[in-house]
Amino acid sequence: MAKAKKQETNSKQVRKFSLLRAFLILIGADLLLLMAPGFGLLNSMFYIGEVISWASLLVGLALLVVGFKGLFRKV
């Protein structure tokens, strides 16, 4: 009878993908593309105030940072 092979340990760590963080990245990127002062898509079609444009730019950047920070986590 043949001996059973030993199971080898998996050296790679499993990483879990966070769907909520991916949505945060998408929302942040949309805010940047739509509302960025000077070159945003909505700013080129409509007049949007500078305060709203800069605030949405900062919120979009913050969402991108938070989203990328916790996108993959170790299990």
N, CA, C and O atoms as a GROMACS GRO file, in nm:
protein
  300
    1MET      N    1   0.083  -0.117   0.000
    1MET     CA    2   0.000   0.000   0.000
    1MET      C    3   0.088   0.124   0.000
    1MET      O    4   0.190   0.131   0.069
    2ALA      N    5   0.046   0.222  -0.078
    2ALA     CA    6   0.123   0.346  -0.089
    2ALA      C    7   0.091   0.436   0.030
    2ALA      O    8  -0.021   0.439   0.082
    3LYS      N    9   0.192   0.511   0.070
    3LYS     CA   10   0.174   0.605   0.180
    3LYS      C   11   0.100   0.729   0.129
    3LYS      O   12   0.118   0.771   0.015
    4ALA      N   13   0.019   0.784   0.213
    4ALA     CA   14  -0.051   0.909   0.178
    4ALA      C   15   0.048   1.024   0.187
    4ALA      O   16   0.131   1.031   0.278
    5LYS      N   17   0.038   1.113   0.093
    5LYS     CA   18   0.126   1.230   0.094
    5LYS      C   19   0.082   1.325   0.202
    5LYS      O   20  -0.037   1.341   0.230
    6LYS      N   21   0.180   1.389   0.264
    6LYS     CA   22   0.151   1.490   0.365
    6LYS      C   23   0.098   1.615   0.295
    6LYS      O   24   0.143   1.652   0.187
    7GLN      N   25   0.003   1.676   0.358
    7GLN     CA   26  -0.049   1.800   0.303
    7GLN      C   27   0.051   1.911   0.330
    7GLN      O   28   0.095   1.931   0.444
    8GLU      N   29   0.086   1.982   0.225
    8GLU     CA   30   0.180   2.092   0.239
    8GLU      C   31   0.106   2.216   0.290
    8GLU      O   32  -0.009   2.240   0.253
    9THR      N   33   0.173   2.290   0.372
    9THR     CA   34   0.112   2.413   0.422
    9THR      C   35   0.118   2.519   0.314
    9THR      O   36   0.216   2.528   0.239
   10ASN      N   37   0.017   2.596   0.306
   10ASN     CA   38   0.011   2.703   0.206
   10ASN      C   39   0.087   2.823   0.260
   10ASN      O   40   0.052   2.877   0.365
   11SER      N   41   0.191   2.864   0.190
   11SER     CA   42   0.274   2.973   0.240
   11SER      C   43   0.214   3.110   0.210
   11SER      O   44   0.253   3.209   0.272
   12LYS      N   45   0.120   3.117   0.116
   12LYS     CA   46   0.059   3.246   0.084
   12LYS      C   47  -0.051   3.277   0.185
   12LYS      O   48  -0.130   3.190   0.223
   13GLN      N   49  -0.053   3.402   0.228
   13GLN     CA   50  -0.158   3.445   0.318
   13GLN      C   51  -0.282   3.478   0.237
   13GLN      O   52  -0.273   3.533   0.128
   14VAL      N   53  -0.396   3.444   0.290
   14VAL     CA   54  -0.521   3.472   0.223
   14VAL      C   55  -0.559   3.616   0.251
   14VAL      O   56  -0.556   3.660   0.366
   15ARG      N   57  -0.595   3.688   0.147
   15ARG     CA   58  -0.640   3.826   0.163
   15ARG      C   59  -0.786   3.834   0.123
   15ARG      O   60  -0.828   3.777   0.022
   16LYS      N   61  -0.861   3.906   0.204
   16LYS     CA   62  -1.003   3.920   0.179
   16LYS      C   63  -1.029   4.057   0.118
   16LYS      O   64  -0.972   4.157   0.162
   17PHE      N   65  -1.114   4.060   0.017
   17PHE     CA   66  -1.147   4.182  -0.055
   17PHE      C   67  -1.270   4.246   0.008
   17PHE      O   68  -1.370   4.178   0.030
   18SER      N   69  -1.263   4.373   0.038
   18SER     CA   70  -1.375   4.443   0.101
   18SER      C   71  -1.456   4.516  -0.006
   18SER      O   72  -1.406   4.606  -0.073
   19LEU      N   73  -1.581   4.475  -0.020
   19LEU     CA   74  -1.668   4.533  -0.121
   19LEU      C   75  -1.707   4.676  -0.085
   19LEU      O   76  -1.720   4.761  -0.174
   20LEU      N   77  -1.725   4.703   0.042
   20LEU     CA   78  -1.759   4.838   0.086
   20LEU      C   79  -1.646   4.936   0.051
   20LEU      O   80  -1.672   5.048   0.007
   21ARG      N   81  -1.522   4.894   0.071
   21ARG     CA   82  -1.409   4.982   0.038
   21ARG      C   83  -1.398   5.004  -0.113
   21ARG      O   84  -1.358   5.112  -0.157
   22ALA      N   85  -1.435   4.904  -0.192
   22ALA     CA   86  -1.435   4.921  -0.337
   22ALA      C   87  -1.540   5.024  -0.379
   22ALA      O   88  -1.515   5.104  -0.470
   23PHE      N   89  -1.656   5.022  -0.314
   23PHE     CA   90  -1.757   5.123  -0.343
   23PHE      C   91  -1.711   5.262  -0.301
   23PHE      O   92  -1.743   5.360  -0.368
   24LEU      N   93  -1.638   5.272  -0.191
   24LEU     CA   94  -1.583   5.402  -0.150
   24LEU      C   95  -1.487   5.456  -0.255
   24LEU      O   96  -1.486   5.576  -0.282
   25ILE      N   97  -1.407   5.369  -0.312
   25ILE     CA   98  -1.313   5.410  -0.417
   25ILE      C   99  -1.389   5.459  -0.540
   25ILE      O  100  -1.353   5.561  -0.599
   26LEU      N  101  -1.494   5.386  -0.578
   26LEU     CA  102  -1.572   5.427  -0.694
   26LEU      C  103  -1.644   5.561  -0.671
   26LEU      O  104  -1.647   5.645  -0.761
   27ILE      N  105  -1.699   5.581  -0.554
   27ILE     CA  106  -1.768   5.706  -0.525
   27ILE      C  107  -1.668   5.822  -0.522
   27ILE      O  108  -1.697   5.930  -0.574
   28GLY      N  109  -1.551   5.800  -0.462
   28GLY     CA  110  -1.448   5.905  -0.459
   28GLY      C  111  -1.398   5.941  -0.597
   28GLY      O  112  -1.376   6.059  -0.627
   29ALA      N  113  -1.380   5.842  -0.683
   29ALA     CA  114  -1.334   5.868  -0.820
   29ALA      C  115  -1.442   5.942  -0.899
   29ALA      O  116  -1.410   6.029  -0.980
   30ASP      N  117  -1.569   5.906  -0.878
   30ASP     CA  118  -1.677   5.977  -0.946
   30ASP      C  119  -1.684   6.123  -0.903
   30ASP      O  120  -1.703   6.212  -0.986
   31LEU      N  121  -1.668   6.147  -0.774
   31LEU     CA  122  -1.667   6.287  -0.728
   31LEU      C  123  -1.553   6.365  -0.791
   31LEU      O  124  -1.572   6.480  -0.831
   32LEU      N  125  -1.438   6.305  -0.801
   32LEU     CA  126  -1.324   6.374  -0.862
   32LEU      C  127  -1.349   6.404  -1.010
   32LEU      O  128  -1.320   6.514  -1.058
   33LEU      N  129  -1.402   6.306  -1.082
   33LEU     CA  130  -1.423   6.325  -1.225
   33LEU      C  131  -1.538   6.421  -1.256
   33LEU      O  132  -1.533   6.494  -1.355
   34LEU      N  133  -1.640   6.421  -1.174
   34LEU     CA  134  -1.757   6.504  -1.203
   34LEU      C  135  -1.743   6.646  -1.152
   34LEU      O  136  -1.783   6.740  -1.221
   35MET      N  137  -1.690   6.664  -1.034
   35MET     CA  138  -1.699   6.793  -0.967
   35MET      C  139  -1.566   6.868  -0.953
   35MET      O  140  -1.564   6.975  -0.891
   36ALA      N  141  -1.459   6.816  -1.005
   36ALA     CA  142  -1.328   6.882  -0.987
   36ALA      C  143  -1.330   7.021  -1.049
   36ALA      O  144  -1.377   7.038  -1.162
   37PRO      N  145  -1.281   7.121  -0.977
   37PRO     CA  146  -1.283   7.257  -1.030
   37PRO      C  147  -1.194   7.270  -1.153
   37PRO      O  148  -1.078   7.229  -1.153
   38GLY      N  149  -1.250   7.328  -1.258
   38GLY     CA  150  -1.173   7.353  -1.379
   38GLY      C  151  -1.186   7.247  -1.486
   38GLY      O  152  -1.197   7.281  -1.604
   39PHE      N  153  -1.184   7.120  -1.451
   39PHE     CA  154  -1.188   7.016  -1.554
   39PHE      C  155  -1.291   6.906  -1.527
   39PHE      O  156  -1.293   6.806  -1.599
   40GLY      N  157  -1.374   6.922  -1.430
   40GLY     CA  158  -1.477   6.822  -1.401
   40GLY      C  159  -1.585   6.822  -1.508
   40GLY      O  160  -1.610   6.925  -1.571
   41LEU      N  161  -1.649   6.709  -1.529
   41LEU     CA  162  -1.751   6.697  -1.632
   41LEU      C  163  -1.873   6.784  -1.603
   41LEU      O  164  -1.925   6.849  -1.693
   42LEU      N  165  -1.919   6.786  -1.480
   42LEU     CA  166  -2.033   6.870  -1.447
   42LEU      C  167  -1.996   7.018  -1.447
   42LEU      O  168  -2.080   7.102  -1.479
   43ASN      N  169  -1.873   7.050  -1.411
   43ASN     CA  170  -1.829   7.190  -1.414
   43ASN      C  171  -1.817   7.243  -1.556
   43ASN      O  172  -1.831   7.363  -1.578
   44SER      N  173  -1.792   7.156  -1.651
   44SER     CA  174  -1.783   7.203  -1.789
   44SER      C  175  -1.921   7.225  -1.850
   44SER      O  176  -1.935   7.306  -1.942
   45MET      N  177  -2.024   7.155  -1.800
   45MET     CA  178  -2.159   7.172  -1.855
   45MET      C  179  -2.241   7.277  -1.779
   45MET      O  180  -2.314   7.354  -1.840
   46PHE      N  181  -2.228   7.280  -1.648
   46PHE     CA  182  -2.308   7.370  -1.566
   46PHE      C  183  -2.215   7.453  -1.478
   46PHE      O  184  -2.099   7.418  -1.456
   47TYR      N  185  -2.270   7.564  -1.429
   47TYR     CA  186  -2.193   7.642  -1.334
   47TYR      C  187  -2.218   7.586  -1.194
   47TYR      O  188  -2.331   7.584  -1.146
   48ILE      N  189  -2.113   7.542  -1.132
   48ILE     CA  190  -2.118   7.494  -0.995
   48ILE      C  191  -2.021   7.580  -0.916
   48ILE      O  192  -1.908   7.603  -0.959
   49GLY      N  193  -2.064   7.626  -0.802
   49GLY     CA  194  -1.983   7.718  -0.723
   49GLY      C  195  -1.848   7.659  -0.684
   49GLY      O  196  -1.830   7.538  -0.677
   50GLU      N  197  -1.755   7.748  -0.659
   50GLU     CA  198  -1.619   7.707  -0.621
   50GLU      C  199  -1.616   7.634  -0.488
   50GLU      O  200  -1.538   7.540  -0.470
   51VAL      N  201  -1.700   7.676  -0.395
   51VAL     CA  202  -1.701   7.613  -0.263
   51VAL      C  203  -1.745   7.467  -0.274
   51VAL      O  204  -1.686   7.378  -0.214
   52ILE      N  205  -1.850   7.444  -0.352
   52ILE     CA  206  -1.899   7.308  -0.370
   52ILE      C  207  -1.796   7.223  -0.446
   52ILE      O  208  -1.776   7.107  -0.412
   53SER      N  209  -1.733   7.281  -0.546
   53SER     CA  210  -1.634   7.206  -0.624
   53SER      C  211  -1.514   7.165  -0.539
   53SER      O  212  -1.472   7.049  -0.544
   54TRP      N  213  -1.460   7.258  -0.463
   54TRP     CA  214  -1.343   7.225  -0.381
   54TRP      C  215  -1.378   7.131  -0.267
   54TRP      O  216  -1.299   7.044  -0.230
   55ALA      N  217  -1.498   7.148  -0.211
   55ALA     CA  218  -1.540   7.057  -0.103
   55ALA      C  219  -1.557   6.915  -0.156
   55ALA      O  220  -1.516   6.819  -0.092
   56SER      N  221  -1.618   6.902  -0.274
   56SER     CA  222  -1.635   6.767  -0.330
   56SER      C  223  -1.501   6.707  -0.372
   56SER      O  224  -1.484   6.585  -0.366
   57LEU      N  225  -1.407   6.790  -0.414
   57LEU     CA  226  -1.274   6.740  -0.446
   57LEU      C  227  -1.205   6.683  -0.322
   57LEU      O  228  -1.144   6.577  -0.328
   58LEU      N  229  -1.215   6.754  -0.211
   58LEU     CA  230  -1.154   6.706  -0.088
   58LEU      C  231  -1.223   6.582  -0.034
   58LEU      O  232  -1.157   6.490   0.016
   59VAL      N  233  -1.356   6.577  -0.044
   59VAL     CA  234  -1.429   6.458   0.000
   59VAL      C  235  -1.394   6.339  -0.089
   59VAL      O  236  -1.379   6.227  -0.039
   60GLY      N  237  -1.383   6.361  -0.219
   60GLY     CA  238  -1.346   6.253  -0.311
   60GLY      C  239  -1.207   6.199  -0.282
   60GLY      O  240  -1.186   6.077  -0.283
   61LEU      N  241  -1.112   6.288  -0.255
   61LEU     CA  242  -0.977   6.243  -0.221
   61LEU      C  243  -0.976   6.166  -0.089
   61LEU      O  244  -0.906   6.066  -0.076
   62ALA      N  245  -1.054   6.213   0.008
   62ALA     CA  246  -1.060   6.142   0.136
   62ALA      C  247  -1.121   6.003   0.119
   62ALA      O  248  -1.074   5.907   0.179
   63LEU      N  249  -1.226   5.992   0.037
   63LEU     CA  250  -1.286   5.862   0.012
   63LEU      C  251  -1.190   5.767  -0.058
   63LEU      O  252  -1.187   5.647  -0.028
   64LEU      N  253  -1.110   5.819  -0.150
   64LEU     CA  254  -1.010   5.736  -0.217
   64LEU      C  255  -0.905   5.685  -0.119
   64LEU      O  256  -0.866   5.568  -0.123
   65VAL      N  257  -0.859   5.772  -0.031
   65VAL     CA  258  -0.757   5.732   0.066
   65VAL      C  259  -0.812   5.627   0.162
   65VAL      O  260  -0.746   5.527   0.189
   66VAL      N  261  -0.933   5.649   0.212
   66VAL     CA  262  -0.994   5.553   0.305
   66VAL      C  263  -1.022   5.420   0.234
   66VAL      O  264  -1.002   5.313   0.292
   67GLY      N  265  -1.066   5.428   0.111
   67GLY     CA  266  -1.096   5.306   0.037
   67GLY      C  267  -0.972   5.223   0.006
   67GLY      O  268  -0.974   5.102   0.024
   68PHE      N  269  -0.865   5.287  -0.039
   68PHE     CA  270  -0.744   5.213  -0.071
   68PHE      C  271  -0.672   5.162   0.055
   68PHE      O  272  -0.602   5.061   0.051
   69LYS      N  273  -0.691   5.234   0.165
   69LYS     CA  274  -0.623   5.194   0.289
   69LYS      C  275  -0.671   5.059   0.338
   69LYS      O  276  -0.591   4.980   0.388
   70GLY      N  277  -0.800   5.031   0.327
   70GLY     CA  278  -0.852   4.906   0.381
   70GLY      C  279  -0.913   4.815   0.276
   70GLY      O  280  -1.002   4.736   0.309
   71LEU      N  281  -0.868   4.823   0.152
   71LEU     CA  282  -0.929   4.744   0.046
   71LEU      C  283  -0.903   4.596   0.066
   71LEU      O  284  -0.995   4.515   0.055
   72PHE      N  285  -0.780   4.559   0.095
   72PHE     CA  286  -0.744   4.419   0.119
   72PHE      C  287  -0.708   4.403   0.265
   72PHE      O  288  -0.635   4.485   0.322
   73ARG      N  289  -0.758   4.298   0.326
   73ARG     CA  290  -0.723   4.272   0.465
   73ARG      C  291  -0.683   4.126   0.480
   73ARG      O  292  -0.731   4.039   0.407
   74LYS      N  293  -0.596   4.101   0.574
   74LYS     CA  294  -0.550   3.964   0.598
   74LYS      C  295  -0.652   3.889   0.679
   74LYS      O  296  -0.718   3.946   0.766
   75VAL      N  297  -0.664   3.762   0.650
   75VAL     CA  298  -0.761   3.678   0.724
   75VAL      C  299  -0.686   3.597   0.826
   75VAL      O  300  -0.747   3.519   0.899
   0.00000   0.00000   0.00000
